[in-house]
Amino acid sequence: MTKTDALFYAKDKIRVNSVHPGFIWTPNTAAVAPLLTESKTPLIIMNAATSVLTRLSPYVVRASMTLWQPAYHLGIWASKKYKRVYTMVMDMAPGHDAEQAFIKGFTEGGGQIIGSVRMPLKGPDFIAFMQRAKDVKPDAIFNWVTAGTTSTAIMKAYNDLNVRQAGIPFIGTGDAVTEEELANQGGVSLGYISAWHYSMAGDRPAMKAFVAAWERDYGRATPPGSWRALSSPRRRTGSCSARGRPPRAARAARGRSCRRAPRDCR
């Protein structure tokens, strides 16, 4: 869905006395914010992770996370392992957030950023950008790209240029290795170090309950990856089972949102 599509949808679908779950993308959320304010319609963000979105309208709330949360803490962690890091992110608002958050955490811990690049959204030549990063010989490369085929493409560039063999780890947020895309990546993402708010492999009681409930409701063919977990609040607020109650996977997900998020990250 483009920003134009989002605007057409919002004008056509916004209803009085209703709450709308969505959107996934930052540009779409930003585009409809004025319409939400004008119509006084609450919007619950399920994924769009740019921190500024909840300040664009008093009717926007977030049920997921912001990129500042994993990227900042990854920067703190990285400062204890690496001295010099190169950053490469997509040139869009969430990429800027991820870059700034990582740099803040990394430099506060004493690390040095020796280079940064913001890559275009359309047709980025990841081989060229990755070669540039490799040439400056950092201790690690931090990246943020959109989830899906883009993340697989940058992983392949990292592997094709033998950057790991050159002793340069690849680190970043979990967008690059969502459970939904891992099957398409084969072995190219092995060794990638990520920080994220969710993993279906988590060994916590709440996580086990969520995965078990998901498999009862939807089967095992479609794994409950982070994209689907982020939509769990939508199932709590926007849909019900035939008995008039949310599916078990949605009920099991209660309490897993941003209650523990630092104030400046919301």
Secondary structure, 3 states (H helix, E strand, C coil): CCHHHHHHHHHHHCCCCCCEECCCCHHHHHHHHHHHHHHCCCEEECCCCCHHHHHCCCCEEECCCCCHHHHHHHHHHHHCCCCEEEEEEECCHHHHHHHHHHHHHHHHCCCEEEEEEEECCCCCCHHHHHHHHHHCCCCEEEEECCCCHHHHHHHHHHHHCCCCCCCCCEEEEHHHHCHHHHHHHCCCCCCCEEECCCCCCCCCHHHHHHHHHHHHHHCCCCCCCHHHHHCHHHHHHHCCCCCCCCCHHHHHCCCCCCCCCCHHHC
